[in-house]
């Protein structure tokens, strides 16, 4: 596997300075049935832009390898609420012919097809898993490229895609070329600096390769000739933005100054994660590993174990995703079971560090599985 090296800032083009190394990190944040010796790994290097301060990944994984398999099945009430609210936001601004990028499960497309204002939705993704339910929805298995689209469209929408782009300034500008004058780009995006500030271990990784802030998101859209007409905070950690293509561009804007960020959140994040790993290792020392579990067959668990949390402390990993159960968490020796296994123990212990989903998962376990479960949060 040939690693792609990022040598300049994604937002202002300045040089990068390495800040933190995590050696041999698994490149896939899902599960596998293959033997562990087949797992691919690479050094995860967090770097800082010397110009604007943006934190970003130095090492990038080739896209055909990184997204060879799908891992995100959008399980849980939080995602259900997100998809519904984002579809309502989209329908305030979009009409006619729409392109959606990265909507593999077709959840958003199914919401949009019910509107008389939408003529068609063409969904691009490398792993289409949803099923079409009407002639309005068309799917394209592959990465989006406007060079392959004959006509400009009325709107381009994407949910939690922009943070995956390796060259967001260029790629969003390319997307905007395919939008009609007066058309819209409508985005749902994570607020990664806030996620890291709150200690979310799914914030930055080989898929989320730069510290997307609200300011940086607005600049990416503005640079593409898109003027923001509405923004809505779905939560502290996710924002919806609607922007119109009308030729507006503030030529007198000081780019570096406008996107300069205080990256103290990164130093805080690293210090807190190191302390958390030490704390959990100490708390679980001497506990019976047969009744000790860690939740999340995902980046949450991989990040902790690759930063020093001992896998030997746990019986297995837990996950609500049926497709992951019975498989092995990539890059680890941990096999995955349903949280229902907690019913078999009097007072099981669960390490639960699942970011914005933590309270939802905790509530479900206590109310529906085992009310005596003890949590390390």
Secondary structure, DSSP 8 states (H G I E B T S, - for coil): ---EE--B-TTT--BEEEEEEEEEEES--SEESS-GGG--EEEEEEEEETTT--EEESEE--HHHHTSS------SHHHHHHHHHHHHHHHHH--EEEEEES-TT-HHHHHHTT-TTEEEEEEEESS--S---STTEEEEES---GGG-SS-EEEEEEES-GGG-SSHHHHHHHHHHTEEEEEEEEEEEE-HHHHHHTT-TTSSSSSS-B---HHHHHHHHHHTTEEEEEEEEEETTEEEEEEEES----TT--HHHHH---THHHHHHHHHHHHHHHHHHHHHTTS-GGGEEEE-SSHHHHHHHHTT--GGG-SEEE-S-TTTTTSEETTSS-BEE-GGGGGG-SS-EEE---GGGHHHHHHHHHHHT-TT-EEE-
